[in-house]
Amino acid sequence: MALSRNEMAARAAAELTDGSYVNLGIGLPTLVPNYVPAEVTVVLQSENGILGVGPYPTEQNVDPDLINAGKETVTVLPGAAFFDSATSFGMIRGGKIDAAILGAMQVSAAGDLANWMIPGKMVKGPGGAMDLVHGADRVIVLMEHVARDGSAKIVDACSLPLTGRGVVDRIITDLAVIDVTADGLVLVSPSLT
């Protein structure tokens, strides 16, 4: 049985190690803060300039001035810091991010990532993913196993424009957890439901 989106986010949260600095991409990865284990302290970064992002806000504690890079409202934890995007990208490009959890449209068997554009569709720009996949120590992709049209998202070679070549370390989907290794893709575990 396939994992739900919340179960996928919880599985990705289990990847986070105590004391890490982690960037979360837009979409499914933004659910991860809701599932960080209580015994694990991580500092979540949003590339628009927040360090210390917390779980999704409830209706009672929505602050329209607190938004992440995906333009969603967020909460912040005690000690959070706010700064400009140049400083944020300095952290990313300077190798200060331990892990990035990103969505994807395609991931190849070699760990190539395509997550910013589908040709012919409206594109606002590549965002920060191109920097993240080269600046973060570890890149985890969190996505559904297949696209809405039923096509494979884990492919031999990406047909969509690349965000980065050979940058993905682990893929977490609704059906499996897969590592990208020098010898190819390795199944870590099937879905756990």
C-alpha positions, 0 to 999 in steps of 0.5 A: 500500500502506498504512503500518504503525503503525510506519511511520506513527510514523516519518513523524510523527517526520520532522515534528519539528524540532530543538530543539522541545518536543513533546507526544505523545498516547496510542495511536499517537503514543506510538510516535513517540519510537522514530523520532526521527532521530538528528540531531534533538534534541527534548524530549518532554513527557507531560502527567502531568509528564515532560519528556524522555520517551525511546523505549519501554522494552525488557523489560530496562529497564522501570521501573514508576514511569516512566509517561506520561499513557496509563499506559504505561511509558516511558524518560527521556533524560538531563536529564529532569525530573519535575513535577506536572500543574499545572506541565505544563498551565502549559507547555501553556496558556502556549504552551511546546509547539511541536507536539502529535501526537494521535490522532483519531476524526474530523478535519473538512475545516475542521480540527475535531478529535474525539478524546475520546469516542464517545457511549454508550461508557465515557469517563474524561474528555477528558484534556489534548487540549482544552488541547493543541490550543489551547496547541501551536503546531502540531497533527498528527493521527496516525491510521488513515485509516478506522475499524475499521468502515470509516467515514471518519475524515476527514469534511466535518463531525465527528459526534462531540463536538469537542475543538477547532474549526479546530485541526488543521494536518496529518493523517498516516494510513496512506494519506496526509499531508494539510494543513488549509488555509484553502482546504480539505484538501490532499494533501501525499503518498500513503503512501510504501510 
